[in-house]
């Protein structure tokens, strides 16, 4: 993920003062408490949330069971991608797992200013590309790594926040049973 952050930082370093000021005007710093919801299922994802500090997760329900599809750590952008791009109701929920600080940007405000500032169009494309790369990596890992390897990769992603993740959420994210997760953890 470091190389992705470097790409974003390099692009932002090319922003002129006017572009930076326009982006800053539509960016709000927000604080959320543990358990607060950033996005409700059935609501349109109208903001993107850059995680500054904290942890959030994205999940949905299947057969009355929670299925965790994504964790968001520092420097991740928490959105329901399909809902955000299409401005349609979300199938997912985004919940803060601990007190979380974000920088939020309103979808409509961003759409308006990116027409005025071409580098913001590049920024938008880069973020979309990075999300696609993450998704492809996730799919590849899910099909090519065993459960222990997937668990270890998740631990490495953000070790300082890993202890905030509930075991049921981790098992769901990894696509394994809680019993299998317990066996993996016992071997470590």
BAFI-224671 format. One record per residue (C-alpha): x, y, z; residue number from 1; chain. Coordinates in Angstrom, 3 decimals. Example, Ala and Ser with C-alpha at 12.3 -4.5 7.8 and 13.67 -1.06 7.14 Angstrom:
2
@u=12.300, v=-4.500, w=7.800, pos=1, unit=A $
@u=13.670, v=-1.060, w=7.140, pos=2, unit=A $
END
This chain:
188
@u=0.000, v=0.000, w=0.000, pos=1, unit=A $
@u=2.965, v=2.317, w=0.535, pos=2, unit=A $
@u=3.576, v=2.624, w=-3.203, pos=3, unit=A $
@u=-0.081, v=3.627, w=-3.683, pos=4, unit=A $
@u=0.196, v=6.341, w=-1.050, pos=5, unit=A $
@u=3.387, v=7.552, w=-2.727, pos=6, unit=A $
@u=1.574, v=7.800, w=-6.084, pos=7, unit=A $
@u=-1.189, v=9.850, w=-4.483, pos=8, unit=A $
@u=1.305, v=12.073, w=-2.674, pos=9, unit=A $
@u=3.271, v=12.614, w=-5.893, pos=10, unit=A $
@u=0.127, v=13.654, w=-7.754, pos=11, unit=A $
@u=-0.920, v=15.984, w=-4.932, pos=12, unit=A $
@u=2.567, v=17.542, w=-4.955, pos=13, unit=A $
@u=1.797, v=18.639, w=-8.531, pos=14, unit=A $
@u=-1.406, v=20.458, w=-7.477, pos=15, unit=A $
@u=-1.220, v=24.222, w=-7.832, pos=16, unit=A $
@u=-2.354, v=26.470, w=-4.985, pos=17, unit=A $
@u=-5.843, v=26.996, w=-6.477, pos=18, unit=A $
@u=-6.459, v=23.253, w=-6.830, pos=19, unit=A $
@u=-5.325, v=22.610, w=-3.245, pos=20, unit=A $
@u=-7.510, v=25.427, w=-1.921, pos=21, unit=A $
@u=-10.545, v=24.156, w=-3.847, pos=22, unit=A $
@u=-10.040, v=20.642, w=-2.443, pos=23, unit=A $
@u=-9.510, v=21.962, w=1.090, pos=24, unit=A $
@u=-12.770, v=23.969, w=0.882, pos=25, unit=A $
@u=-14.821, v=20.828, w=0.293, pos=26, unit=A $
@u=-12.938, v=18.655, w=2.794, pos=27, unit=A $
@u=-14.248, v=18.385, w=6.340, pos=28, unit=A $
@u=-12.546, v=16.773, w=9.323, pos=29, unit=A $
@u=-15.018, v=14.637, w=11.276, pos=30, unit=A $
@u=-14.874, v=12.535, w=14.437, pos=31, unit=A $
@u=-16.927, v=9.396, w=14.929, pos=32, unit=A $
@u=-17.337, v=7.289, w=18.049, pos=33, unit=A $
@u=-16.987, v=3.527, w=18.216, pos=34, unit=A $
@u=-20.125, v=1.964, w=16.779, pos=35, unit=A $
@u=-21.196, v=5.004, w=14.757, pos=36, unit=A $
@u=-22.300, v=4.344, w=11.215, pos=37, unit=A $
@u=-20.707, v=6.173, w=8.276, pos=38, unit=A $
@u=-23.106, v=4.600, w=5.780, pos=39, unit=A $
@u=-26.429, v=2.859, w=6.348, pos=40, unit=A $
@u=-27.563, v=-0.002, w=4.160, pos=41, unit=A $
@u=-30.114, v=1.327, w=1.673, pos=42, unit=A $
@u=-28.731, v=4.881, w=1.795, pos=43, unit=A $
@u=-26.703, v=6.476, w=-1.004, pos=44, unit=A $
@u=-22.970, v=6.860, w=-0.323, pos=45, unit=A $
@u=-22.693, v=10.648, w=-0.697, pos=46, unit=A $
@u=-19.268, v=11.081, w=0.929, pos=47, unit=A $
@u=-15.849, v=9.524, w=0.742, pos=48, unit=A $
@u=-14.025, v=9.164, w=4.070, pos=49, unit=A $
@u=-10.233, v=9.189, w=4.269, pos=50, unit=A $
@u=-9.327, v=7.435, w=7.528, pos=51, unit=A $
@u=-6.885, v=9.631, w=9.471, pos=52, unit=A $
@u=-6.987, v=7.589, w=12.695, pos=53, unit=A $
@u=-9.109, v=4.619, w=13.633, pos=54, unit=A $
@u=-10.663, v=1.560, w=12.050, pos=55, unit=A $
@u=-13.920, v=0.966, w=10.207, pos=56, unit=A $
@u=-15.414, v=-2.027, w=8.487, pos=57, unit=A $
@u=-17.799, v=-2.554, w=5.616, pos=58, unit=A $
@u=-20.306, v=-5.361, w=5.899, pos=59, unit=A $
@u=-23.616, v=-6.662, w=4.651, pos=60, unit=A $
@u=-26.164, v=-9.256, w=5.726, pos=61, unit=A $
@u=-26.671, v=-12.627, w=4.104, pos=62, unit=A $
@u=-29.185, v=-15.059, w=5.595, pos=63, unit=A $
@u=-29.360, v=-12.819, w=8.702, pos=64, unit=A $
@u=-25.591, v=-13.219, w=9.137, pos=65, unit=A $
@u=-23.083, v=-10.375, w=8.977, pos=66, unit=A $
@u=-20.517, v=-10.700, w=6.189, pos=67, unit=A $
@u=-17.494, v=-8.390, w=6.574, pos=68, unit=A $
@u=-16.230, v=-7.406, w=3.133, pos=69, unit=A $
@u=-13.601, v=-4.806, w=3.958, pos=70, unit=A $
@u=-11.629, v=-3.203, w=6.784, pos=71, unit=A $
@u=-10.515, v=0.418, w=6.560, pos=72, unit=A $
@u=-7.345, v=1.494, w=8.352, pos=73, unit=A $
@u=-5.232, v=4.664, w=8.318, pos=74, unit=A $
@u=-4.942, v=6.180, w=4.804, pos=75, unit=A $
@u=-7.753, v=4.007, w=3.406, pos=76, unit=A $
@u=-10.767, v=5.592, w=1.753, pos=77, unit=A $
@u=-13.976, v=4.229, w=3.215, pos=78, unit=A $
@u=-16.762, v=4.125, w=0.650, pos=79, unit=A $
@u=-19.259, v=1.752, w=-0.849, pos=80, unit=A $
@u=-17.747, v=2.019, w=-4.317, pos=81, unit=A $
@u=-20.811, v=0.946, w=-6.315, pos=82, unit=A $
@u=-23.138, v=3.213, w=-4.351, pos=83, unit=A $
@u=-20.721, v=6.143, w=-4.532, pos=84, unit=A $
@u=-20.046, v=5.917, w=-8.288, pos=85, unit=A $
@u=-23.658, v=5.233, w=-9.293, pos=86, unit=A $
@u=-25.271, v=7.305, w=-6.516, pos=87, unit=A $
@u=-27.614, v=4.394, w=-5.815, pos=88, unit=A $
@u=-28.595, v=2.864, w=-2.444, pos=89, unit=A $
@u=-25.827, v=0.877, w=-0.780, pos=90, unit=A $
@u=-26.034, v=-2.853, w=-0.122, pos=91, unit=A $
@u=-23.427, v=-2.382, w=2.613, pos=92, unit=A $
@u=-22.953, v=-0.698, w=5.961, pos=93, unit=A $
@u=-19.796, v=1.117, w=7.064, pos=94, unit=A $
@u=-19.262, v=1.111, w=10.833, pos=95, unit=A $
@u=-16.515, v=2.593, w=13.015, pos=96, unit=A $
@u=-14.915, v=-0.136, w=15.137, pos=97, unit=A $
@u=-13.153, v=2.384, w=17.398, pos=98, unit=A $
@u=-13.217, v=6.167, w=17.726, pos=99, unit=A $
@u=-12.271, v=7.315, w=14.241, pos=100, unit=A $
@u=-11.124, v=10.574, w=12.666, pos=101, unit=A $
@u=-11.755, v=11.096, w=8.959, pos=102, unit=A $
@u=-11.518, v=13.709, w=6.269, pos=103, unit=A $
@u=-14.748, v=13.598, w=4.299, pos=104, unit=A $
@u=-15.499, v=14.931, w=0.841, pos=105, unit=A $
@u=-19.024, v=15.319, w=-0.512, pos=106, unit=A $
@u=-19.628, v=13.541, w=-3.832, pos=107, unit=A $
@u=-21.499, v=16.432, w=-5.508, pos=108, unit=A $
@u=-18.975, v=19.041, w=-4.382, pos=109, unit=A $
@u=-16.099, v=16.929, w=-5.715, pos=110, unit=A $
@u=-17.878, v=16.325, w=-9.032, pos=111, unit=A $
@u=-18.316, v=20.090, w=-9.404, pos=112, unit=A $
@u=-14.728, v=21.123, w=-8.664, pos=113, unit=A $
@u=-13.027, v=18.359, w=-10.633, pos=114, unit=A $
@u=-14.541, v=19.869, w=-13.792, pos=115, unit=A $
@u=-12.734, v=23.121, w=-12.980, pos=116, unit=A $
@u=-9.398, v=21.611, w=-11.953, pos=117, unit=A $
@u=-7.978, v=18.968, w=-14.356, pos=118, unit=A $
@u=-5.538, v=17.541, w=-11.794, pos=119, unit=A $
@u=-8.522, v=16.532, w=-9.667, pos=120, unit=A $
@u=-9.768, v=14.439, w=-12.574, pos=121, unit=A $
@u=-6.380, v=12.672, w=-12.563, pos=122, unit=A $
@u=-6.694, v=12.264, w=-8.785, pos=123, unit=A $
@u=-10.141, v=10.708, w=-9.171, pos=124, unit=A $
@u=-8.875, v=8.300, w=-11.846, pos=125, unit=A $
@u=-5.859, v=7.351, w=-9.704, pos=126, unit=A $
@u=-8.062, v=6.582, w=-6.684, pos=127, unit=A $
@u=-10.327, v=4.449, w=-8.874, pos=128, unit=A $
@u=-7.314, v=2.590, w=-10.288, pos=129, unit=A $
@u=-5.962, v=1.963, w=-6.792, pos=130, unit=A $
@u=-9.313, v=0.580, w=-5.648, pos=131, unit=A $
@u=-9.383, v=-1.762, w=-8.654, pos=132, unit=A $
@u=-5.837, v=-2.944, w=-7.833, pos=133, unit=A $
@u=-6.841, v=-3.573, w=-4.205, pos=134, unit=A $
@u=-9.925, v=-5.493, w=-5.325, pos=135, unit=A $
@u=-7.941, v=-7.591, w=-7.778, pos=136, unit=A $
@u=-5.343, v=-8.385, w=-5.086, pos=137, unit=A $
@u=-8.128, v=-9.342, w=-2.669, pos=138, unit=A $
@u=-9.703, v=-11.701, w=-5.212, pos=139, unit=A $
@u=-6.349, v=-13.209, w=-6.139, pos=140, unit=A $
@u=-5.418, v=-13.738, w=-2.481, pos=141, unit=A $
@u=-8.813, v=-15.236, w=-1.689, pos=142, unit=A $
@u=-8.394, v=-17.839, w=-4.405, pos=143, unit=A $
@u=-4.669, v=-18.511, w=-4.186, pos=144, unit=A $
@u=-3.739, v=-18.226, w=-0.500, pos=145, unit=A $
@u=-4.805, v=-20.536, w=2.272, pos=146, unit=A $
@u=-6.644, v=-19.218, w=5.331, pos=147, unit=A $
@u=-3.471, v=-18.914, w=7.424, pos=148, unit=A $
@u=-1.736, v=-16.858, w=4.737, pos=149, unit=A $
@u=-4.773, v=-14.573, w=4.363, pos=150, unit=A $
@u=-4.867, v=-14.114, w=8.142, pos=151, unit=A $
@u=-1.177, v=-13.195, w=8.243, pos=152, unit=A $
@u=-1.612, v=-10.672, w=5.422, pos=153, unit=A $
@u=-4.479, v=-8.999, w=7.279, pos=154, unit=A $
@u=-2.360, v=-8.821, w=10.446, pos=155, unit=A $
@u=0.459, v=-7.121, w=8.527, pos=156, unit=A $
@u=-1.800, v=-4.507, w=6.962, pos=157, unit=A $
@u=-2.237, v=-2.517, w=10.150, pos=158, unit=A $
@u=-0.750, v=-4.303, w=13.161, pos=159, unit=A $
@u=-1.311, v=-1.350, w=15.507, pos=160, unit=A $
@u=-5.093, v=-1.648, w=15.018, pos=161, unit=A $
@u=-5.417, v=-5.395, w=14.501, pos=162, unit=A $
@u=-6.352, v=-6.041, w=18.137, pos=163, unit=A $
@u=-9.494, v=-3.887, w=17.653, pos=164, unit=A $
@u=-10.964, v=-6.362, w=15.164, pos=165, unit=A $
@u=-13.467, v=-8.854, w=16.544, pos=166, unit=A $
@u=-12.679, v=-12.471, w=15.760, pos=167, unit=A $
@u=-16.117, v=-12.939, w=14.188, pos=168, unit=A $
@u=-15.403, v=-10.030, w=11.809, pos=169, unit=A $
@u=-11.964, v=-11.438, w=10.914, pos=170, unit=A $
@u=-13.360, v=-14.929, w=10.257, pos=171, unit=A $
@u=-16.117, v=-13.472, w=8.072, pos=172, unit=A $
@u=-13.641, v=-11.319, w=6.124, pos=173, unit=A $
@u=-11.363, v=-14.322, w=5.552, pos=174, unit=A $
@u=-14.289, v=-16.538, w=4.546, pos=175, unit=A $
@u=-13.633, v=-19.104, w=7.265, pos=176, unit=A $
@u=-15.404, v=-20.375, w=10.357, pos=177, unit=A $
@u=-14.634, v=-19.052, w=13.812, pos=178, unit=A $
@u=-13.336, v=-22.522, w=14.713, pos=179, unit=A $
@u=-10.855, v=-22.464, w=11.827, pos=180, unit=A $
@u=-9.688, v=-19.015, w=12.887, pos=181, unit=A $
@u=-9.178, v=-20.290, w=16.433, pos=182, unit=A $
@u=-6.987, v=-23.145, w=15.125, pos=183, unit=A $
@u=-4.926, v=-20.714, w=13.030, pos=184, unit=A $
@u=-4.410, v=-18.426, w=16.006, pos=185, unit=A $
@u=-3.494, v=-21.359, w=18.293, pos=186, unit=A $
@u=-0.677, v=-22.402, w=15.930, pos=187, unit=A $
@u=0.956, v=-18.945, w=16.025, pos=188, unit=A $
END
